[in-house]
Amino acid sequence: MVFRAGAEVFDVTVPFGSTMPSWPTHPPVAVEPLQRIAEGAGSNVSRLQITSHAGTHVDATWHYVDTGAKLLEIPLQRWNGPCYVARIPDEVDQIGVADLEAAMIPAGTTRLLLHTRNSRRWERWSGETPLPFDEAYAGVLPDAARWMVDFGITLVGTDAPSIGTYGPLNRETYRTLLGNDVLVIELLDLAGIAAGPYELICLPLKLAIGDGAPARVLLAREP
């Protein structure tokens, strides 16, 4: 994609490293030195330990639907294109239908990013100290997931570690979205991103067999 002169480009990817929070049932992310020039090696090389859902990442439909599409079966164009960032008020703990309706999402929107109080964590985090997992993050309730399907959303992104709320309703939200071929992007850093239209650029790691993958995600706004 070519941006016109004066376009604003925002990197909404959370910095990837050993201090970032991991889902409680997943092994923690590790970025460790394998060899270093300072210790006599010919080059600097690091070892990565990750899951397919670490950091800012995408969810293919196969993540929760065993007959769903794996990552390489999803056209790259689906992850990229016009999107709308909806600002959900900080006092909202669980995103329901009323919260989506209050966000005034324009008719015809197909890619939706949810900016919640979760992004405040990234404002305060330098990446140098470990950040614990927050079970009280603002997630999407199943009825709101159904609302998005009916509205015509085909991709939803969130600044939470999971699209669904933490706990027993999480799986139902996932199945509602992924079961209706709604793609998901999670753990975005939307701090400082105002509500409105943007161009979404999302490039997942090209895993041969993918239920999901870490991704570099950008937002662009033309002048």
C-alpha positions, -999 to 999 in steps of 0.1 A, spaced: 0 0 0 13 35 -9 4 63 15 -1 99 3 22 126 16 11 137 50 -6 104 60 -5 95 96 7 59 103 2 44 138 19 12 150 -7 -5 172 14 -36 179 23 -43 215 61 -46 219 70 -83 219 92 -95 247 96 -116 279 79 -90 301 46 -90 282 16 -108 298 7 -143 286 -26 -161 288 -27 -180 321 -28 -215 306 0 -207 280 37 -208 286 52 -173 291 68 -156 262 106 -158 263 131 -138 242 166 -150 254 201 -146 241 214 -176 221 247 -160 211 262 -126 216 292 -108 200 301 -94 234 307 -129 245 329 -139 216 302 -151 191 303 -139 154 268 -125 156 239 -116 179 211 -142 178 182 -146 202 159 -176 209 121 -171 209 96 -191 229 60 -182 219 26 -196 213 6 -189 182 -15 -165 203 12 -145 220 13 -107 219 -5 -89 192 -19 -117 171 -47 -129 148 -71 -158 153 -80 -180 123 -114 -196 124 -97 -230 130 -88 -217 165 -123 -226 178 -140 -243 149 -123 -276 139 -138 -273 103 -128 -237 101 -101 -221 79 -64 -223 88 -43 -192 85 -29 -198 50 -65 -205 38 -75 -170 46 -68 -144 19 -44 -117 31 -68 -91 18 -93 -100 46 -69 -87 72 -63 -54 54 -85 -25 43 -108 1 57 -118 -2 93 -135 18 120 -121 23 156 -149 25 181 -142 41 215 -158 21 243 -160 42 276 -135 33 303 -162 24 328 -174 -5 306 -162 -38 321 -180 -61 297 -190 -50 263 -227 -56 255 -250 -47 227 -259 -13 243 -222 -4 243 -218 -12 206 -250 7 197 -238 37 217 -205 37 198 -223 49 166 -205 25 143 -212 36 107 -235 15 86 -215 -6 62 -185 -11 85 -170 -45 81 -137 -42 100 -142 -30 136 -115 -23 162 -126 -18 199 -106 8 219 -114 2 256 -98 10 289 -75 -20 282 -52 3 262 -44 23 292 -21 -5 303 2 2 273 4 39 281 20 31 315 42 2 304 78 7 293 84 -29 283 112 -32 308 93 -47 338 70 -77 337 33 -69 333 9 -94 350 -21 -108 332 -53 -89 340 -83 -111 344 -106 -81 347 -99 -69 311 -129 -55 292 -141 -82 268 -170 -88 245 -201 -106 257 -218 -133 236 -248 -111 228 -225 -83 215 -207 -109 194 -240 -119 178 -248 -82 172 -216 -78 153 -224 -109 131 -258 -95 124 -244 -60 117 -221 -74 90 -187 -73 108 -162 -96 91 -132 -87 113 -130 -74 149 -99 -63 167 -95 -56 204 -70 -42 228 -78 -71 252 -58 -104 254 -90 -122 243 -121 -111 224 -144 -126 250 -145 -118 287 -124 -139 310 -143 -169 324 -171 -192 313 -186 -169 285 -153 -166 267 -158 -197 245 -194 -187 235 -181 -153 222 -154 -170 202 -177 -196 187 -202 -170 178 -176 -149 159 -153 -175 145 -182 -199 138 -196 -171 115 -163 -165 98 -156 -132 117 -118 -129 119 -102 -117 152 -72 -96 161 -62 -94 198 -39 -74 221 -37 -42 201 -23 -10 216 -49 16 208 -37 42 233 -39 76 217 -60 63 188 -92 84 184 -125 69 172 -130 71 135 -121 56 101 -86 42 93 -69 19 69 -59 -13 86 -26 -31 78 -23 -64 94 4 -89 85 3 -122 104 33 -144 106 30 -169 77 27 -202 97 23 -233 75 -4 -246 98 -20 -218 117 -48 -215 143 -34 -180 148 -1 -161 146 16 -130 160 12 -100 137 25 -65 130 -5 -42 129 -7 -6 117 -34 20 113 -32 47 87 -52 79 83 -50 99 51 -46 137 54 
